[in-house]
């Protein structure tokens, strides 16, 4: 085995078991690939889902981690636009076919043959990670590398809906669930200039959420408080994975308003047709973002000084970090610092 192809990682060998050290041979670097030495890697609920096979598509051992910040150490012969030593990021996607209509149209995130960074591919809970050059995103010099990782998944997940729904500073946007995704959404919307309402089940966070940028905070468990929001929102962004009173949120939309989903509820969403028809309303969703969107987000975050609120653990304490995330105590994103 070539020493340059050896990767040291932390892997799940089975569902619901602690991660363990795991070394593997990554094989020869492909022409289109870039190898990045990991400095930081964010920890996301999607990592937990893959580690525990919650989506039924995990193949063990699983090396998770898809919010990578690091430096380029090797370039395939076909890699373009990057240089050795450059600081970059890698998010949810590590590759796409480059030839389908979505890829040709600049919507590579919709490619039917894309390679997720942690599905059948080794992710960033490691000393090195690889991805196709298009998905290796240059990091602006004035963006803090320690906190930038969560922008590459959680950040772009809530940034894409603003572009997709053509949100401007004139709009009133509601955000359901102020956790890892929701708190970044508030920061982005504040910089966007929108009026922002945070829907949270924890009203004790009201002062914190307003300091973060929310103009209003509504108790999402209070039916009367929800009813009082009728007709207010141009966009409601749902980041939660639980079933809600969807008709109440549809009623809260203004005419031509949109409820946009980036969280994954466990049950089908029941939507009364009359709620959509009477106000010309819509329900939409989106995945993460294409390379161009990721670049736009990082540039915007650097210009507006937007950074996720993070807690840092050494990667050697990865099981402690996972337990902290799964306990619901994270405020608001966990970042692992590589210490191999």
N, C-alpha and C positions, 0 to 999 in steps of 0.2 A: 504494500500500500504506500502510495506517495504521501509524505508527511503533509503536503499542501492540501491533499484531499481528505485528511482526517478532520472530523468535526467533533468537538466535545459538546455534549448537550445534557439536558434533563428531560427524561421521557416518562410517560405513563406506560407501564407494561400491561395494565388492565384497568378497566373502569373502577372508579372509586378507590383506587390505591394511591399511596404517596408517589410522587415523582422520584426517580432515582437517576444517578449519573449514567450516562449512556454515550459511548463513543462509537462513531460509525464512519465508513468510507463513503464519501459523497460521489465518488466517481470523477471522471474527467469533466472539467468545466466545459459546458457547451458553448458554441460560437456566440449565441445570443445572450449568454448569461453574464451576470456580474456577481462577484463574491464580495460580501461586506462583513467586516469584523464588527461584532455587536458591541456597542457601548451601553445602550439602554434598550429595554423592551417593555412596553406597556402590557398590563394584564387585563384581559377583557372577559366578560361573561361567555363570549363565544369560545374562548379557550377552555373554560370549564365544561361547556357543552361537548366539545370534542374530546376532552380528557375522559369524560364520563359516558361517552357514546349516547348522549341524549338525543341526537339526531339520527342515530342508527347508521352512520356512515364512517365510523372511526375504524381504522386498521392499525393495530398495535404492532410495535411501539409508536406512540403518538408524541411527536415533538411539536408542541404548540408555540404560540407567540407570534403575533402579526402586527405589532406596532413598534417596529424596529427603527432605531437610530444608530448609525455607525459610520464607518469609513470604508471606502472602496479599497480593496487590497488586490483584486484580480479582475481583469476584463477579458471577456471572450473576444475572439477576432472580429466578430460582427457587432459588438457593442458600440453604441454611438453616444456622443454628447456628454460623456462622463470621463473623469480622469482619476488616476490613482491618488489616494489620500483625501479625496473629496468627501465631505460629510453629506450623507443621504438618508432617506427614509424608505422603508418598505411597509406597505399596509396589508390589507386583506388578500389582495391578488398578487401572485408572483409571475403570472404569464397569461397570454391570450394568443389566439391563433394568428392574428394579424391579417387574415384574408377574408373573413366573413363580412357581410354587409355592416354589422355593428362595428367591427374593428375599423373597416375602411371609412365609416362615417364618424369616427372619433368617439364611439360609445363602447369602448372595449370592455367596460364593466358588464355589458349585456352579452358578451361573447358566450356562445353555448359550449365552447371548449376551453374556457378559461381554467387556469390552475390556481385554486386558492392556496395561500401560503401555508396553511396548516391542514389541508385535506389531501392525503396522498403525497405530501411534500413536507420536508422538514422546516419548521419555523424558527423563531428567534429566541427560544429558550436554549440558547447555544452560544458558543464563542464566535461562530460564523453562520451566515445564511446566504442563500443564492436566490436570484430572481432574474427574469428577463429584463434587459436594459430599459425598456419603455416604462416598466413598473418600479424602477429605482429612481426615486424622486429627489432632486437636489434640494438641500436644506438651505434656506436663506441664512446669510452670515449672522444676522442679528436676531435669529430665533433661538431661544434657549434649548439646547439639545436634550437636557434632562427632562423637560416637560413636554417636548414636541411630539413624542411618540403617540400619545392618545389622539392627536389630531388626525393621524393616518387611518384610523378606523372610526372611532367614536366621533371625531370631529367632522370628517367628510360625510359621515352618515347623516348628520344633521345640517350640513352645509348644502348638500345636493338638493334637498327640498326647497331651499330658498331660491336656487337657480331655476329648478324645474317649474316652480309656481310663480316665477317672476315677481318675487317679493321686493318691495321698495320701502323706503322710510315712511311712506304714507299709510302702511298697513298695520293692523292690529293682529298680533300673533299670540296664540296660546300654546303653552308647552305643558304636556301631561307627563309627570314623572321627572323629578329633578334629582337624577342620580348621575351616573357616569356620562350618559348622553345628554340628558336635559340641562345639566349645568353648563356644558359647552354651548348648547343651543342658546341659552340666555346670554352668554358672553358675546356670541356672534351677532345675535339680534340687537343687542345694545350698540355694538359697533356699526351695525347696519342702519340704526336710527329708528327702529320700529317701536311701537307701543307694545309692551310685553306683559302678558299675564301668565304667572306660573300656577299650574294646578298641582297641588301637593297634598298627600295624605298626612303629612307631618306639619301642622301649622306652627309648631315650635321653631321651625326653620324660617319663619316669615322675615325676621330682621336680616338674617343671612342672605336670603334670596333677593331681598331688595337691595342690599349692599352689592350683590353680584350684578344687578342690573334690571331686575323685574320691577315693573311699575305697580303691579297688583299681584296679590297672592290669594288664591281661592282654595278652600278646603275641598278636595276632590271627593270626600266622603259625605259631604253635606248636600243633600238633594235640593234643598231650598236655595243654597248658594249657587248651585249649578243652574237652576231654573232662572235665577236672576241675571244670568249671562246671555240670555236669549238674544240672538241677532247681532252679536258684537264682533265676531272674529272673521277676518279674511282667510286666515289659515290657523288650523289647530294641528300641532305636531305631536303625535303620540309616540313616546319612547318606551312604553311599558309592555310587559309580556303577560299581562293578566286581562281577564274579561272585564269590561267596564259597561256603564250605562250608555251605550253608543247612541241611542236616540236622543238622549239629553245633550250630548256633545254636538250632534248634528243640528239640534235646535239652537245651539249657541253660535252657529255659523251665520254670518251675514249672507244676503243674497249673493250667489255665485261663489260662495266660500268653499274651502276645501278642507277635509280632514285627511291628513297625510300620515301614513303609518310607517315607522321604522322599527318599532318593537314587534315582537312575534307572539301575539296572544295564543294560548294553547287551544282555544276553541274558535270555530268559525264566527265571523262577525255578523250579527243580525242587523240588517239595515232596512228600515221601512222605506219602500220605494217612494211613498208620498213625501218623505223628508227631502229626497233628492230632487224630485220633479217640481215641487211647489216653489223651491227657491233656487232652482238651477244649480244645486250643490253637487259636489263630487267627493268620492273617496279614492285616494291614490296611495301609492307606495313607491319606494325606491331602495336599491341596494346601496353600496358604498359610493364609489366615484371612479371615473376614468382618470388616466394619468394627467390629462389637462386640468381636470377639476381639482385633483390633488395639488398640482402646482399652484393653481389659483388660490386655493385655501391657504397654503403655507405662506404665499406672498402677502395675502390679506392679513393673516395672523401676525406676521412680522411687522407690517405697516401699522396695524392697530394695537400692537402689543397685547395680543390675546394669547393666554396660556391656560391650559387646563389646571385645575387645582389637584395636586398630586400628593401621594405618600410614597416614599422611596424605600425599597427593601433591597438588600444585596441578593443577587440571583442565587447564591448558595442557600438562602433562606426561602426558597421558592415555595415550599410547602406551607410555611408560616404565612406567606403573602396570599396564597390561595385560600387558606382558612379565614384570613382577615376579610377577603373579598366575599366569600360565601356566607360569612356571618352577617353581611349587610352593613359592616362598620366603615367601609371605605369612604373617604371624603376627599375627592370624589373618584379619582382614578389611581390605581396602584401602578407604579413603575419599578421595574427590576433593573438594578445596576449590575452589569456583568463584572464578575470578580473571579474568573477562572485562573 
